[in-house]
């Protein structure tokens, strides 16, 4: 009888060991499945967040106030640049032009950091960023001299304009 109990317990032990091994493998498979699922959810959430940021940004760029601010910046740079910037420094036009450029500076920073999709930004802005940088850059030179700044405080704006210029040239060359 004792031998019979030993055999029964050894078989039960082997059976439980096999069940335990199956449970561990099944648990590992479940964990891998969950990690993949969580990765997909995080990826979808990140994409949705980027899309929402992009749409909010594009909404701002298509707002009437953006066009008005853009026009004021163009007029100020043209007017005061022709007068060697006389009367410009610390004027409302000065502050408005710099503030307007900060919009592009932030877009450039968000794009460089990967928060905004570079291709989407460049395709959306088209030549706006390029034309606005070309218009604003004489003011950057003036401000750099006036404030004795060695580094361009609108470097991300400049980067965005140059990258957009390259992107659109590549796109146009591909179409040609």
Secondary structure as UniProt FT lines:
FT   HELIX           2..62
FT   HELIX           64..82
FT   TURN            83..90
FT   HELIX           92..112
FT   TURN            113..114
FT   HELIX           118..125
FT   TURN            126..127
FT   HELIX           128..147
FT   TURN            153..154
FT   HELIX           155..175
//
